[in-house]
Amino acid sequence: MTPQLEIVIIAVIVSAACSVLGVFLILRKMAMMTDAISHTILLGIVVAFFITESLTSPLLIIGAALVGLLTVYLTEALRRTRLMAEDSSIGIVFPFLFSIAIILITKYAGNIHLDVDSVLLGELVFVPFDRLIVLGRDIGAKSLYVMGTILFIDLLYVILFYKELKLVTFDAALAAVLGFSPIAIHYSLMGLVSITAVGAFEAVGSILVIAFMIGPPVSAYMITDKLRNMLILSTLIGIINSIIGYRLSVIFDVAIAGSIATVIGITFLIVFITAPKRGMLTIINSRRRRKIEYAMASLLLHLCNHENTDREEIESNRHSIYQHLNWSKKFLEKILYKALNLNYITLNNEYLKLTPKGREYAIRCYDDIGYSI
């Protein structure tokens, strides 16, 4: 296996592991918790390193997971006081724990290969140099097996506890009534987020972990409403972004992590604009359509209300009706053109008249308004 292929496979595995868990963080409105955990677990790595004096010890992952859970607990403890919102509590806990880790590294680990920039930014180019040797035989990049194992654990967790995760995510109270433990599910999920983040640290860095856990899931959320589809789509988006980002980094000779994160951002922007249900274009078109429909109903109701009255000629005059409706002349012409095409009105000597179809539509609109009230 070539180093280039190992880099791509590791990026794909990391993206899949982060995207799967990120779906539940997005749905639970805990996206910023990802940022907090991905930084504060550095404290767990540092403390575990001081205890073991080894960067390869599995205790580093355990320490990171524990600090990740500590971050969640402290954040929720502050939020439960009702003295501050969740984002404020994250803003207190996250810098505090992360700053402690930075101080410990700069003060006591200056000569150790535990660099803050490497942890935050990561560099996939160097991943193939860290090999896993078993019985004197090189079996591949270490990160390939570490992240492969973490991905397997994440997928197994989601598959085994899919029903519980779904129920707790959308209705924690109902889950508790049915005998599930929302707290156990919550902290087990946060523990896996911590483990996944620290497993990806050496390969991709904190920034790309955040991008993978938020970008693809948010893009998938914009496209679909079904949890199962969102999980699959989020994983696919993360994988495709990883491959495209790597290819672009090779073409333009830039950092792989930065290139992938940029592609993730561009993908979200495209989805944000063009998504069929929640995209910006869809929302703009929907608002424009509702505006036209409301104006059409207003015009027809106006004509219907003054039909066969003494003010009919005044209120239905084409050249003055825009003043009664408080519209611009340009907007009135647009609505009249549409109403004429739909055969809702006729134009008789500059006076607007309702057709039977238009009168029926106006009455239906009136009934709908009355019903909604």
C-alpha angles and dihedrals in degrees: 000000000000121000090244092056091047090053092052094046092049091049090050093049093048091048092051094047093049096041094054094054092037091065091066092044091054093047091048090050092242100124094127090051086069090060091048096048095044089058104035094052085072085077090057091050092050095047092046090049092053089052098045100025087215131106091202098056117118087224087078090067091045092049092048092049091051093050089047090055089045089055091053093046095049092046093051092043090057091045092051090059085068088220092110140018124251094259090053092050090050088050089056101042100038099056091040097056094036092051091053089054092050092050092050092049096048093043104041108012102047093123095043126093092251103111121178094216092051092050094049101039103024125195120230092192091074096047096090090058092065100077131188111229118196119182089343093307126117107229099173144281113339094225089057091065096036094053092038089058092046091049090051091051092048093050092045091050093050093046096047096043100030094120093047093046091049094048096045092046096053103027117012092172092057090047090055091048090052091053101261120130110234090188094054092048091046097051094040088054091048090048091055090047089055093047092047092049095050091044089056095043099089094043107040107004132230097290094058091045088058091046092051094046095049110023104057095038092050091048090050090047090056090055107041141028097202117095096215092050090045092055092050095043093046091053093048092049091050092050094047092047090051093053095044092044092052093049091049091049090055093047096048096031096235135134112295096219092050092047093051092046089051092051089050089054093047091048091053091048091053092048091044090057101038107029109134097229108021102019121125093243091050092050093047092049091046092051091047091050093049090048091054092046092049092048091048091052091047092052094048093045089049091053092043093051093053097039112127093004132120091255096049095107093047095045096043099046109126093219097051106029092089088067092054091049093042092235134137118254091243093054091046091054089051093053093043091052091053094044092050092050090051090049092238094129141018129213114230117176092331091310122115118230129187118238119216087258091051092047090051091050092049092051090048090051090050091051091048092050091047091049093050090051 
